[in-house]
Amino acid sequence: YSNFGAGLLGYVLARAAGGDFTNDFEALVRIRILQKLGMKDTAITLSADQQARFAIPHDPYARPTSPWHLPSLGGAGAVRSSANDMLIFLAAALDPQSPIGPAMALTLSERLGPADGPQTALGWMVMHPPSGEILHHGGGTGGFRTHMAVQPETGRAVVVLTNAAIEP
């Protein structure tokens, strides 16, 4: 997995979509994912209301810091969201009939790694505990850390959002 690769992929997808999306990763995500799923509290450019609720980020020493802005490589972590919206996304990721169901299946169709060990899929890390496959992804940007996981066999999902760049 590469953050630069994810950012570059977002840029290339917006360019490839053409039309109104050329050079506009945010519009592409909004129209192709957020609106279809009803995710009203997820954006790159925050509304005044979202900005007022935006958590103050903290550096690894728990000092207030500035959030990162990734205008050219938005796919690497420019999207801001709420826990509720992320749970909407994860519920859709678990549902093959959701608007993102076919895309989700595609992200899991190719995997690197041993069949019974840790694997990497497109945007997902895959674990194989006895309780059933777990898809997860986490990371951080300036002052924030995030992790989400889904277990398709049980229908369980979890998201953790924190406004601190402190590593566990």
Backbone as a printed PyTorch tensor [residue, N CA C, xyz], in Angstrom:
tensor([[[  0.8470,  -1.1860,   0.0000],
         [  0.0000,   0.0000,   0.0000],
         [  0.8830,   1.2360,   0.0000]],

        [[  0.4700,   2.2270,  -0.7350],
         [  1.2340,   3.4630,  -0.8480],
         [  0.2970,   4.6600,  -0.7350]],

        [[  0.5530,   5.5600,   0.2100],
         [ -0.2540,   6.7810,   0.3040],
         [ -0.1260,   7.6120,  -0.9580]],

        [[  1.1000,   7.7180,  -1.4720],
         [  1.2930,   8.4630,  -2.7180],
         [  0.4930,   7.8020,  -3.8390]],

        [[  0.5290,   6.4710,  -3.8930],
         [ -0.2320,   5.7460,  -4.9140],
         [ -1.7290,   5.9930,  -4.7960]],

        [[ -2.2600,   6.0330,  -3.5700],
         [ -3.6890,   6.3090,  -3.3720],
         [ -4.0280,   7.7330,  -3.7990]],

        [[ -3.1600,   8.6740,  -3.4760],
         [ -3.3800,  10.0570,  -3.8920],
         [ -3.3350,  10.1960,  -5.3990]],

        [[ -2.3640,   9.5560,  -6.0140],
         [ -2.2320,   9.5970,  -7.4740],
         [ -3.4280,   8.9180,  -8.1400]],

        [[ -3.8970,   7.8050,  -7.5750],
         [ -5.0660,   7.1150,  -8.1230],
         [ -6.2910,   8.0270,  -8.0960]],

        [[ -6.5040,   8.7610,  -7.0120],
         [ -7.6250,   9.7000,  -6.9430],
         [ -7.5360,  10.7490,  -8.0350]],

        [[ -6.3420,  11.2720,  -8.2540],
         [ -6.1270,  12.2730,  -9.3030],
         [ -6.4150,  11.6780, -10.6840]],

        [[ -5.8870,  10.4980, -10.9390],
         [ -6.0720,   9.8440, -12.2400],
         [ -7.5430,   9.4850, -12.4660]],

        [[ -8.2350,   9.0140, -11.4490],
         [ -9.6610,   8.6880, -11.5990],
         [-10.4780,   9.9220, -11.9610]],

        [[-10.1840,  11.0480, -11.3230],
         [-10.8990,  12.2850, -11.6470],
         [-10.6040,  12.7040, -13.0800]],

        [[ -9.3450,  12.6000, -13.4930],
         [ -8.9810,  12.9460, -14.8770],
         [ -9.6670,  12.0070, -15.8680]],

        [[ -9.6710,  10.7180, -15.5610],
         [-10.2520,   9.7360, -16.4710],
         [-11.7670,   9.8990, -16.5790]],

        [[-12.4170,  10.3550, -15.5010],
         [-13.8710,  10.5570, -15.5370],
         [-14.2270,  11.7040, -16.4670]],

        [[-13.2980,  12.6480, -16.6500],
         [-13.4920,  13.7550, -17.5840],
         [-14.6440,  14.6660, -17.2020]],

        [[-15.0790,  15.4690, -18.1410],
         [-16.1960,  16.3860, -17.9290],
         [-15.9990,  17.2510, -16.7070]],

        [[-17.0390,  17.3250, -15.8800],
         [-17.0000,  18.1480, -14.6760],
         [-16.0110,  17.6340, -13.6360]],

        [[-15.5560,  16.3840, -13.7750],
         [-14.6860,  15.8010, -12.7670],
         [-13.2070,  16.0330, -13.0360]],

        [[-12.8410,  16.4350, -14.2540],
         [-11.4330,  16.6200, -14.5610],
         [-10.8180,  17.5460, -13.5120]],

        [[ -9.8080,  17.0580, -12.8400],
         [ -9.1210,  17.7970, -11.7720],
         [ -9.9950,  18.0420, -10.5450]],

        [[-11.1050,  17.3160, -10.3700],
         [-11.9730,  17.5370,  -9.2160],
         [-12.3360,  16.2150,  -8.5420]],

        [[-11.3830,  15.6760,  -7.7890],
         [-11.5760,  14.4340,  -7.0530],
         [-12.7420,  14.5570,  -6.0800]],

        [[-12.8770,  15.7110,  -5.4490],
         [-13.9530,  15.9080,  -4.4700],
         [-15.3250,  15.7410,  -5.1140]],

        [[-15.5390,  16.3380,  -6.2790],
         [-16.8350,  16.2050,  -6.9680],
         [-17.0790,  14.7630,  -7.3660]],

        [[-16.0560,  14.0880,  -7.8230],
         [-16.1920,  12.6810,  -8.2150],
         [-16.6560,  11.8350,  -7.0290]],

        [[-16.0130,  12.0030,  -5.8830],
         [-16.3830,  11.2510,  -4.6760],
         [-17.7950,  11.6200,  -4.2220]],

        [[-18.1000,  12.9140,  -4.2470],
         [-19.4250,  13.3650,  -3.8030],
         [-20.5370,  12.7480,  -4.6430]],

        [[-20.3990,  12.7860,  -5.9680],
         [-21.4630,  12.3170,  -6.8580],
         [-21.5110,  10.7930,  -6.9530]],

        [[-20.3490,  10.1470,  -7.0070],
         [-20.3150,   8.6910,  -7.2110],
         [-20.4910,   7.8770,  -5.9350]],

        [[-20.2140,   8.4930,  -4.7600],
         [-20.3010,   7.7370,  -3.5060],
         [-21.1860,   8.4330,  -2.4810]],

        [[-20.8050,   9.6410,  -2.0820],
         [-21.4600,  10.2900,  -0.9400],
         [-22.9500,  10.5200,  -1.1560]],

        [[-23.3460,  11.0800,  -2.2950],
         [-24.7680,  11.3240,  -2.5570],
         [-25.5440,  10.0190,  -2.6680]],

        [[-24.9570,   9.0270,  -3.3110],
         [-25.6410,   7.7430,  -3.4800],
         [-25.8970,   7.0380,  -2.1470]],

        [[-24.9950,   7.2490,  -1.1880],
         [-25.1400,   6.6030,   0.1180],
         [-25.8170,   7.4950,   1.1530]],

        [[-26.0760,   8.7490,   0.8100],
         [-26.6840,   9.6760,   1.7710],
         [-25.7160,  10.1160,   2.8530]],

        [[-24.4360,  10.1810,   2.5320],
         [-23.4070,  10.6070,   3.4850],
         [-23.3070,  12.1310,   3.4150]],

        [[-24.0540,  12.8050,   4.2810],
         [-24.1570,  14.2580,   4.2510],
         [-23.0910,  14.9720,   5.0850]],

        [[-22.3150,  14.2060,   5.8360],
         [-21.3300,  14.8250,   6.7250],
         [-19.9010,  14.4100,   6.3510]],

        [[-19.6730,  14.2120,   5.0510],
         [-18.3570,  13.8350,   4.5380],
         [-18.0150,  14.7540,   3.3810]],

        [[-16.8030,  15.3230,   3.4020],
         [-16.3870,  16.2610,   2.3580],
         [-14.8840,  16.4810,   2.4370]],

        [[-14.3640,  17.1150,   1.4270],
         [-12.9930,  17.6240,   1.4760],
         [-13.0460,  19.0950,   1.8640]],

        [[-13.9080,  19.8430,   1.1900],
         [-14.1260,  21.2450,   1.5350],
         [-15.2940,  21.3030,   2.5140]],

        [[-15.0270,  21.6680,   3.7530],
         [-16.0500,  21.6340,   4.7960],
         [-16.9770,  22.8400,   4.7140]],

        [[-18.2600,  22.5860,   4.9960],
         [-19.2290,  23.6850,   5.1020],
         [-18.9410,  24.4550,   6.3910]],

        [[-19.5900,  25.5940,   6.5720],
         [-19.4010,  26.3770,   7.8010],
         [-19.8030,  25.5590,   9.0200]],

        [[-20.9030,  24.8170,   8.9210],
         [-21.3580,  23.9760,  10.0300],
         [-20.3340,  22.8780,  10.3320]],

        [[-19.8230,  22.2200,   9.2930],
         [-18.8210,  21.1710,   9.5030],
         [-17.5400,  21.7500,  10.0930]],

        [[-17.1370,  22.9060,   9.6180],
         [-15.9290,  23.5450,  10.1300],
         [-16.0840,  23.8860,  11.6200]],

        [[-17.2800,  24.3230,  12.0210],
         [-17.5290,  24.6580,  13.4270],
         [-17.4240,  23.4200,  14.3230]],

        [[-17.7430,  22.2430,  13.7760],
         [-17.6900,  20.9900,  14.5410],
         [-16.3840,  20.2280,  14.3660]],

        [[-15.5070,  20.7280,  13.5110],
         [-14.2620,  20.0420,  13.1900],
         [-13.3690,  19.9670,  14.4230]],

        [[-12.9420,  18.7680,  14.7630],
         [-12.1130,  18.5830,  15.9570],
         [-10.7430,  19.2270,  15.7760]],

        [[-10.2180,  19.8020,  16.8440],
         [ -8.8810,  20.3930,  16.8100],
         [ -7.8730,  19.2470,  16.7520]],

        [[ -7.0050,  19.2370,  15.7340],
         [ -6.0150,  18.1550,  15.6430],
         [ -4.8750,  18.3540,  16.6380]],

        [[ -4.2470,  17.2310,  17.0210],
         [ -3.1310,  17.2600,  17.9640],
         [ -1.9640,  16.4440,  17.4190]],

        [[ -0.7480,  16.9330,  17.6530],
         [  0.4550,  16.2580,  17.1770],
         [  0.8080,  15.0800,  18.0950]],

        [[  1.9010,  14.3600,  17.8060],
         [  2.2670,  13.1990,  18.6420],
         [  2.5590,  13.5240,  20.1040]],

        [[  2.7270,  14.8150,  20.4150],
         [  2.9840,  15.2190,  21.8000],
         [  1.7470,  15.8340,  22.4460]],

        [[  0.5890,  15.6250,  21.8120],
         [ -0.7110,  16.0990,  22.3030],
         [ -0.8380,  17.6200,  22.2870]],

        [[ -0.0560,  18.2740,  21.4360],
         [ -0.1580,  19.7280,  21.2800],
         [ -1.0600,  20.0310,  20.0900]],

        [[ -1.8960,  21.0740,  20.1750],
         [ -2.7170,  21.4440,  19.0090],
         [ -1.8280,  21.6930,  17.7900]],

        [[ -2.2980,  21.2720,  16.6450],
         [ -1.5560,  21.4390,  15.4030],
         [ -2.5240,  21.7940,  14.2810]],

        [[ -2.0360,  21.8990,  13.0880],
         [ -2.8740,  22.2300,  11.9300],
         [ -3.1820,  20.9710,  11.1290]],

        [[ -4.3860,  20.8710,  10.5970],
         [ -4.6940,  19.7090,   9.7460],
         [ -3.9520,  19.8180,   8.4180]],

        [[ -3.6950,  18.6640,   7.8060],
         [ -3.0810,  18.6660,   6.4810],
         [ -4.1360,  18.9870,   5.4380]],

        [[ -3.7080,  19.6010,   4.3740],
         [ -4.5600,  19.8410,   3.2090],
         [ -3.8440,  19.2080,   2.0200]],

        [[ -4.5450,  18.3860,   1.2740],
         [ -3.9430,  17.6410,   0.1650],
         [ -4.6790,  17.9620,  -1.1340]],

        [[ -4.5360,  19.1710,  -1.6570],
         [ -5.3410,  19.5780,  -2.8120],
         [ -5.1100,  18.7580,  -4.0700]],

        [[ -3.9030,  18.3080,  -4.3230],
         [ -3.6270,  17.5800,  -5.5590],
         [ -3.7320,  16.0710,  -5.4040]],

        [[ -3.5420,  15.5710,  -4.1900],
         [ -3.5480,  14.1290,  -3.9620],
         [ -4.6190,  13.7620,  -2.9320]],

        [[ -5.8460,  14.2230,  -3.1710],
         [ -6.9440,  14.0320,  -2.2290],
         [ -7.2150,  12.5890,  -1.8510]],

        [[ -6.9360,  11.6600,  -2.7490],
         [ -7.1600,  10.2510,  -2.4550],
         [ -6.2620,   9.7100,  -1.3620]],

        [[ -5.2370,  10.4700,  -0.9800],
         [ -4.3090,  10.0310,   0.0640],
         [ -4.7720,  10.3950,   1.4670]],

        [[ -5.9110,  11.0810,   1.6050],
         [ -6.3990,  11.3740,   2.9500],
         [ -7.0060,  12.7440,   3.1370]],

        [[ -7.5350,  13.3390,   2.0780],
         [ -8.1260,  14.6700,   2.2000],
         [ -9.5810,  14.6460,   2.6580]],

        [[-10.2310,  13.4930,   2.5840],
         [-11.6570,  13.4000,   2.9160],
         [-11.8380,  13.4760,   4.4260]],

        [[-12.7610,  14.3290,   4.8660],
         [-13.1210,  14.4760,   6.2870],
         [-14.5080,  13.8650,   6.4670]],

        [[-14.7220,  13.1940,   7.5840],
         [-16.0030,  12.5300,   7.7900],
         [-16.3410,  12.4400,   9.2680]],

        [[-17.5600,  12.0340,   9.5250],
         [-18.0200,  11.7770,  10.8950],
         [-18.1020,  10.2670,  11.1020]],

        [[-18.1390,   9.8530,  12.3480],
         [-18.2800,   8.4250,  12.6510],
         [-19.5840,   7.8840,  12.0610]],

        [[-20.6710,   8.6540,  12.1580],
         [-21.9470,   8.1850,  11.6090],
         [-21.8690,   7.9580,  10.1080]],

        [[-21.2630,   8.8980,   9.3810],
         [-21.1270,   8.7220,   7.9360],
         [-20.2280,   7.5360,   7.5990]],

        [[-19.1690,   7.3350,   8.3670],
         [-18.2910,   6.2000,   8.0960],
         [-19.0160,   4.8840,   8.3290]],

        [[-19.9170,   4.8440,   9.3130],
         [-20.7030,   3.6230,   9.5230],
         [-21.6970,   3.3990,   8.3840]],

        [[-22.2160,   4.4750,   7.7940],
         [-23.0610,   4.3470,   6.5990],
         [-22.2400,   3.7200,   5.4720]],

        [[-21.0120,   4.2090,   5.2950],
         [-20.1370,   3.6620,   4.2590],
         [-19.8560,   2.1810,   4.5100]],

        [[-19.5330,   1.8220,   5.7430],
         [-19.2020,   0.4310,   6.0530],
         [-20.4170,  -0.4790,   5.8870]],

        [[-21.6140,  -0.0020,   6.2350],
         [-22.8290,  -0.7900,   6.0080],
         [-23.0120,  -1.0420,   4.5120]],

        [[-22.7600,  -0.0320,   3.6980],
         [-22.8620,  -0.1980,   2.2390],
         [-21.7880,  -1.1450,   1.7300]],

        [[-20.5960,  -1.0920,   2.3370],
         [-19.5180,  -1.9940,   1.9330],
         [-19.8770,  -3.4440,   2.2180]],

        [[-20.6930,  -3.6750,   3.2480],
         [-21.1190,  -5.0340,   3.6010],
         [-22.2790,  -5.5420,   2.7440]],

        [[-22.9570,  -4.6500,   2.0400],
         [-24.1600,  -4.9990,   1.2870],
         [-23.8610,  -5.0870,  -0.2120]],

        [[-23.8220,  -6.2960,  -0.7820],
         [-23.5370,  -6.4350,  -2.2140],
         [-24.5550,  -5.7140,  -3.1020]],

        [[-25.7530,  -5.4160,  -2.5870],
         [-26.7910,  -4.7390,  -3.3630],
         [-26.7420,  -3.2170,  -3.2210]],

        [[-25.8300,  -2.6950,  -2.4130],
         [-25.7380,  -1.2450,  -2.2180],
         [-25.1800,  -0.5880,  -3.4780]],

        [[-25.2830,   0.7420,  -3.5700],
         [-24.7290,   1.4320,  -4.7420],
         [-23.2260,   1.2170,  -4.9340]],

        [[-22.5040,   0.8910,  -3.8670],
         [-21.0700,   0.6380,  -4.0070],
         [-20.7390,  -0.8500,  -3.9720]],

        [[-21.7500,  -1.6970,  -3.9240],
         [-21.5350,  -3.1460,  -3.8580],
         [-20.6300,  -3.6820,  -4.9590]],

        [[-20.9080,  -3.3750,  -6.2260],
         [-20.0270,  -3.8820,  -7.2980],
         [-18.5860,  -3.3670,  -7.1830]],

        [[-18.4240,  -2.1020,  -6.8110],
         [-17.0740,  -1.5530,  -6.6530],
         [-16.3670,  -2.2270,  -5.4840]],

        [[-17.0900,  -2.4960,  -4.4140],
         [-16.5000,  -3.1660,  -3.2630],
         [-16.0120,  -4.5630,  -3.6550]],

        [[-16.8310,  -5.2860,  -4.4210],
         [-16.4230,  -6.6140,  -4.8780],
         [-15.1480,  -6.5210,  -5.7160]],

        [[-15.0710,  -5.5050,  -6.5550],
         [-13.8890,  -5.3150,  -7.3870],
         [-12.6430,  -5.0550,  -6.5370]],

        [[-12.7810,  -4.2720,  -5.4620],
         [-11.6170,  -3.9670,  -4.6180],
         [-11.0560,  -5.2150,  -3.9480]],

        [[-11.8790,  -6.2350,  -3.8070],
         [-11.4410,  -7.4660,  -3.1290],
         [-11.0930,  -8.5920,  -4.0930]],

        [[-11.2650,  -8.3670,  -5.3920],
         [-11.0950,  -9.4500,  -6.3650],
         [ -9.6290,  -9.8470,  -6.5730]],

        [[ -8.7120,  -8.9450,  -6.3740],
         [ -7.2820,  -9.2410,  -6.4930],
         [ -6.6290,  -8.9940,  -5.1420]],

        [[ -5.8240,  -9.9530,  -4.7050],
         [ -5.1670,  -9.8260,  -3.4020],
         [ -3.7170, -10.2710,  -3.5020]],

        [[ -2.8820,  -9.6210,  -2.7320],
         [ -1.4900, -10.0200,  -2.6150],
         [ -1.2780, -10.6300,  -1.2430]],

        [[ -0.5700, -11.7230,  -1.1830],
         [ -0.2860, -12.3690,   0.0880],
         [ -0.8320, -13.7790,   0.1130]],

        [[ -0.4220, -14.5580,   1.1170],
         [ -0.8710, -15.9530,   1.2100],
         [ -2.3700, -16.0580,   1.4830]],

        [[ -2.9990, -17.0880,   0.9450],
         [ -4.4530, -17.2640,   1.0840],
         [ -4.8980, -17.3310,   2.5440]],

        [[ -4.0590, -17.8590,   3.4190],
         [ -4.4520, -18.0020,   4.8260],
         [ -3.7370, -17.0060,   5.7420]],

        [[ -3.0460, -16.0340,   5.1560],
         [ -2.3090, -15.0590,   5.9550],
         [ -2.7430, -13.6470,   5.6310]],

        [[ -2.0200, -12.6620,   6.1510],
         [ -2.3620, -11.2670,   5.8580],
         [ -2.2590, -10.9870,   4.3550]],

        [[ -3.2320, -10.2610,   3.8450],
         [ -3.2660,  -9.9340,   2.4250],
         [ -3.5150,  -8.4330,   2.2490]],

        [[ -3.1870,  -7.9520,   1.0660],
         [ -3.4990,  -6.5840,   0.6860],
         [ -4.3890,  -6.6430,  -0.5400]],

        [[ -5.5300,  -5.9770,  -0.4620],
         [ -6.4370,  -5.8410,  -1.6050],
         [ -6.3970,  -4.3670,  -2.0120]],

        [[ -7.2450,  -3.9600,  -2.9280],
         [ -7.2410,  -2.5720,  -3.3870],
         [ -7.8790,  -1.6840,  -2.3150]],

        [[ -7.0440,  -1.0550,  -1.4960],
         [ -7.5190,  -0.1630,  -0.4450],
         [ -7.8570,  -0.8500,   0.8640]],

        [[ -7.7220,  -2.1460,   0.9270],
         [ -8.0570,  -2.8900,   2.1410],
         [ -6.9020,  -3.8070,   2.5310]],

        [[ -6.6830,  -3.9630,   3.8320],
         [ -5.8230,  -5.0030,   4.3610],
         [ -6.7910,  -6.1160,   4.7940]],

        [[ -6.3900,  -7.3590,   4.6240],
         [ -7.2860,  -8.4870,   4.8920],
         [ -6.6070,  -9.4240,   5.8840]],

        [[ -7.3260,  -9.7470,   6.9610],
         [ -6.8560, -10.7200,   7.9560],
         [ -7.7940, -11.9160,   7.9290]],

        [[ -7.2810, -13.0710,   8.3620],
         [ -8.0690, -14.3060,   8.3470],
         [ -8.0860, -14.9790,   9.7170]],

        [[ -8.7010, -14.3400,  10.7300],
         [ -8.7930, -15.0020,  12.0310],
         [ -9.8450, -16.1250,  11.9710]],

        [[ -9.8670, -16.9910,  12.9700],
         [-10.8490, -18.0830,  12.9640],
         [-12.3050, -17.6060,  12.9090]],

        [[-12.5720, -16.3890,  13.3960],
         [-13.9510, -15.8860,  13.4330],
         [-14.4500, -15.4130,  12.0730]],

        [[-13.5920, -15.3750,  11.0550],
         [-14.0050, -14.9420,   9.7260],
         [-13.1890, -13.7590,   9.2450]],

        [[-13.0930, -13.6370,   7.9490],
         [-12.2790, -12.6040,   7.3130],
         [-12.6220, -11.2030,   7.8120]],

        [[-11.5800, -10.4010,   8.0440],
         [-11.7460,  -9.0130,   8.4620],
         [-11.0340,  -8.1260,   7.4500]],

        [[-11.7670,  -7.1400,   6.9370],
         [-11.2170,  -6.1380,   6.0320],
         [-11.0030,  -4.8770,   6.8510]],

        [[ -9.8250,  -4.2850,   6.7390],
         [ -9.5830,  -3.0940,   7.5440],
         [ -8.6470,  -2.1370,   6.8280]],

        [[ -8.7080,  -0.8980,   7.2570],
         [ -7.7940,   0.1280,   6.7550],
         [ -7.7210,   1.2430,   7.7940]],

        [[ -6.5520,   1.7380,   7.9850],
         [ -6.3500,   2.8260,   8.9290],
         [ -5.2230,   3.7140,   8.4640]],

        [[ -5.0620,   4.8130,   9.1390],
         [ -3.9780,   5.7120,   8.7860],
         [ -4.0970,   7.0130,   9.5320]],

        [[ -3.3160,   7.9660,   9.1070],
         [ -3.3420,   9.2500,   9.7720],
         [ -2.8870,  10.3630,   8.8670]],

        [[ -3.3620,  11.5500,   9.1740],
         [ -2.8840,  12.7770,   8.5530],
         [ -2.5910,  13.7360,   9.6950]],

        [[ -2.1700,  14.9320,   9.3840],
         [ -1.7660,  15.8870,  10.4070],
         [ -2.7490,  16.0290,  11.5480]],

        [[ -2.4260,  15.4340,  12.6790],
         [ -3.2430,  15.5880,  13.8730],
         [ -4.3980,  14.6230,  14.0260]],

        [[ -4.5110,  13.6430,  13.1510],
         [ -5.6350,  12.7000,  13.2060],
         [ -5.1630,  11.2800,  12.9330]],

        [[ -5.8840,  10.3050,  13.5030],
         [ -5.6840,   8.8850,  13.1960],
         [ -7.0700,   8.2680,  13.0490]],

        [[ -7.1740,   7.3240,  12.1340],
         [ -8.4480,   6.6930,  11.8300],
         [ -8.2360,   5.2070,  11.5960]],

        [[ -9.2130,   4.4080,  11.9670],
         [ -9.1940,   2.9850,  11.6210],
         [-10.6310,   2.5210,  11.4300]],

        [[-10.8250,   1.6790,  10.4210],
         [-12.1420,   1.0760,  10.2110],
         [-11.9440,  -0.3740,   9.8260]],

        [[-12.9350,  -1.1880,  10.1880],
         [-12.8740,  -2.6120,   9.8840],
         [-14.2790,  -3.1480,   9.6940]],

        [[-14.3820,  -4.1370,   8.8130],
         [-15.6560,  -4.8360,   8.5990],
         [-15.3810,  -6.3300,   8.5760]],

        [[-16.3590,  -7.0780,   9.0560],
         [-16.2870,  -8.5310,   9.0100],
         [-17.5260,  -9.0100,   8.2440]],

        [[-17.3770,  -9.2480,   6.9310],
         [-18.5360,  -9.5780,   6.1010],
         [-19.3630, -10.7640,   6.5850]],

        [[-18.7180, -11.7940,   7.0880],
         [-19.4480, -12.9920,   7.5100],
         [-20.3900, -12.7420,   8.6820]],

        [[-20.0560, -11.7780,   9.5370],
         [-20.8900, -11.4980,  10.7070],
         [-21.6990, -10.2140,  10.5580]],

        [[-21.3470,  -9.4000,   9.5410],
         [-22.0340,  -8.1240,   9.3570],
         [-21.6070,  -7.0610,  10.3550]],

        [[-20.4980,  -7.2920,  11.0380],
         [-20.0220,  -6.3200,  12.0240],
         [-19.0890,  -5.3000,  11.3730]],

        [[-19.1330,  -4.0750,  11.9120],
         [-18.2530,  -3.0180,  11.4410],
         [-17.8960,  -2.1170,  12.6080]],

        [[-16.7240,  -1.5130,  12.5270],
         [-16.2860,  -0.5880,  13.5600],
         [-15.4780,   0.5220,  12.9000]],

        [[-15.6090,   1.7160,  13.4260],
         [-14.7920,   2.8400,  12.9800],
         [-14.3130,   3.5850,  14.2190]],

        [[-13.0460,   3.9850,  14.2030],
         [-12.4630,   4.7620,  15.2910],
         [-11.8290,   5.9990,  14.6720]],

        [[-12.2400,   7.1590,  15.1470],
         [-11.6830,   8.4280,  14.6890],
         [-11.0990,   9.1430,  15.9040]],

        [[ -9.8920,   9.6480,  15.7810],
         [ -9.2960,  10.3860,  16.8860],
         [ -8.5890,  11.6350,  16.3680]],

        [[ -8.6130,  12.6720,  17.1470],
         [ -7.9600,  13.9220,  16.7530],
         [ -6.5900,  14.0550,  17.4220]],

        [[ -5.8250,  12.9820,  17.3450],
         [ -4.4550,  12.9840,  17.8620],
         [ -3.5970,  12.1010,  16.9700]],

        [[ -2.4130,  12.5660,  16.6480],
         [ -1.4970,  11.8170,  15.7960],
         [ -0.6190,  10.8680,  16.6140]],

        [[ -0.9860,  10.6370,  17.8530],
         [ -0.2010,   9.7840,  18.7370],
         [ -0.3150,   8.3370,  18.2520]],

        [[  0.8220,   7.7040,  18.0680],
         [  0.8570,   6.2900,  17.6570],
         [  0.6350,   5.4150,  18.8860]],

        [[ -0.0730,   4.3040,  18.7190],
         [ -0.2640,   3.4130,  19.8710],
         [  1.0470,   2.7890,  20.3230]]])
